[in-house]
Amino acid sequence: MHVGNYLGLVHGSEQHLVDALKKVAEHHGDEPDIEETCRLLASWSEKHLEHLGPLVQKYGESKSPEPANMEKALFHGPRRGSLALLRDLHDLWLLANEVQLCWTVLEQAAQALRDDELERVCMECGRETKRQIAFFLTRIKQAAPQALVVA
């Protein structure tokens, strides 16, 4: 059984999403909604990490270097300005989609295993991750015209 592989992947991905959200909040504190919303979304992912504890005890966990590699590929140090905000939101969107895909895969495994607790956690965390993704996309749409058209 390989459930532990995806538990490790979602664990690492959620942790890197928390770290990235906090960094973006710090770097773009001058944007009215970014700092506060990124900190709120980070708290959701921190809660997701707490939910993983009992599941890791049950299925084990294989640590994966993939989440760290993904964060390194996406985020390139502190960025400032409107284009930087757009790029950071774009990177957050990509990272959150990685998390969402992990929850989806684990939910499918939960159904196959008939594990109600795993399925409940995946559905709850997946639902909140979808809300994170929706925020990033909405904010990207708002930031794109200003960043790309206005000098």
N, C-alpha and C positions, 0 to 999 in steps of 0.2 A: 504494500500500500504506500502511496506517495503523497498523502494528504500533508504530511509534515513538510514536504518541499514547498508547497504553496502557502502553508502557514508561515514558513520562513520568508518567503517572497513578499507576502502581504505585510508581515511585521516590518521588514526592512523598508518597504515602499512607504508605508504609513509613517514610519519614523523620519524618513527623508522628506516626506511631505510636510510634516510638522516643522522640521528644521528650515525648509525652504520658505514656508509661510511666515515664520518668525523673521527671517532675513529680509524678505520682501516688505514686511511691516516696518522694519527698521529703516530700510533704504528709501521708502516712499511715504514717510510720515507726513509729508507736506500735502499729500492727496487726502481730501476730506474723509473718504470712506475706507481707504486701503488699510491703514494701520489697524483700526478697530475691527474691521471685518476679517482680515487675515489672522488676527489673534483669536477671534471667535472660531474661525474654521480650523485653526490649529488645535483648539481645545476639543473640537469634535474628533479629530484624528487621535488625540491623546486618549480620549475615552475609548476609541476603537482598539487602541493598543492594550488597554486594561481588559477588554473583553477577550483578548486572545489568550490570556493566562490559563484559564481552565481547558481551553482547546489544545494548547501546547502540552499541557500535562497529559491529556488523553491520547493525542496523536504524535507527540514529539514535534521537533522543529529542526529543519535543515537550514542553516544560515546560508544566504546566497550573496555573492558580491554584486549581483546585477543591479539592485537598487542604488548602490553607491556609484556604480559606473554610469547609470542613467543620470543621476544628479550632476555628476561631473561633466557629462556631455551637454547638459542643458544650461546650467548656471555658470556664468563666467565672471564671478566677482561682483562687487557692488556696481550697480548701474544707476545713473541719475537722469532725470528728464523724461519727457513724454514718450519718446521712442523706447527708452529703457524700461519704463513702466509697461508698455505694450509687450516687449520681449519677455519681461518677467511674468506677466500674466499668461502669455503664450506657454512658457515653460511650466508654470503651475498647472495649466490645463492639461498638458501632456503627462505630467507626473500623476495628477489625479486620475486620469484615464487609465494609467497603469494600475493604480490602486483598485479602481472600479472593476477592471478585468479580473484581477485576483479574487475579489469578492464574488464575482459571477462564477468563476471556475470552482471556487470552494462551495458555493451554493449548489452547484450541480453535483458535486461529490456528496454533499450532505443529503441530497435527495436520494442518491444511489445507496447511501449507507443507512438511510432512514434515521438520520441523526437530527432530531428536532431542535436541539440546542445549537448545533452548528448552523443549521439552516436559519434559525431565528437571528443569530448574530450576523450572519452574512446578509440577510435581508435588511436588518436595521442599519448596519454599517454601510451597506451598498446604497441604501436610500439617502443617507446623509452625504455620501460621496457624490451621488448624482446632484445633490443640491450645491455642493462645492463646485462641481463642474459647471453647473448652470450659472453660478455667480461669475466664474471666470469668463465664460463666453459672453455674458451680458456686458461685463466690464470691458472686455476686449472690443466688443462692438462700439462701445461708448468712446474708448480711447483711440481707436484706429484712425478716424478721420482727423482728429487733432494732431496725432503723432505723424501721420503720413502726408497730410496736405498742407498744414500750416507750418511755416518755417520758424 
